[in-house]
Amino acid sequence: MNKEQDMEQVSLVLSQLKQKLPCSHSPYSGVQVAAAVEYEVEGEKRVAYGVNVENVSYGLTVCAERSAISNAIIDGMKSITALYVTSNQEAPISPCGACRQVVTEFMQQADAPVICTNFDDSQQWQSTLSDLLPNRFDLD
């Protein structure tokens, strides 16, 4: 894939994320979050989506990132190549610490992109897993 195709893919995924935001179950915080993980299965690039699912007992809440990862695992994902996160907030939000550690389990390339955007795409930042979780716990 060339750079132009990569940019088109990012735009497509971010557009899809906006459509998934209303599926969030966030009656307690009001913070809707949608995430996507990009991965390959048998050489085919795929994307799985997830949203946050809150619970009155906050510790039982499922983050959008982990929801997307679960959906990708069902589809045969072994390794994440990119992570996208968006919310209904004015500023982009990043994955929480627990999600950063779970992403570590599946994102083998520490320099793979993590792209976070706000609700209207007017603000965006890109990072990597190694920047977000520099001393992460893994099997190595």
Residue, then its C-alpha position, 0 to 999 in steps of 0.5 A: m500500500n502506498k502513502e495515499q492508500d494509507m491515508e484513504q484507509v485512515s480516513l475510511v476507518l475514522s469515518q466508520l468510527k464516527q458511525k459507531l459512536p452512538c452504539s456506545h453504552s455510556p449512560y453514567s459518564g456520557v463519554q462515548v468511545a469507539a475504537a478500531v483495530e487494523y489487522e491481517v488474516e491470511g494476507e487480507k487487511r481487516v478492521a474490527y470495531g468496538v465501543n465502550v460498554e459502561n456498567v453501574s459498577y465502573g470496574l466492570t466497564v469494557c473499554a472500546e479498545r478491548s471491545a474491538i480487540s475481542n471482535a478481531i480475535i473472533d475473526g482470527m486476528k493474531s496481530i494488530t497493525a494499527l489502533y484508532v480511538t475516537s470519542n464524543q469529547e472536544a479533545p482526543i482521548s487516548p487508551c487507558g493504561a489497562c487498554r495499553q497493556v492489552v494492546t501490547e499483547f497483540m501489537q507486535q510492532a512497537d512503532a505501529p500507529v495509534i491514532c486518536t481523534n476528537f468527535d469532529d476530526s478537528q483535532q488528531w494526534q498520532s503516537t505509537l505503542s512504545d511511546l504510550l507504554p514505554n516499559r510495557f510488560d510482555l513476554d520478552 
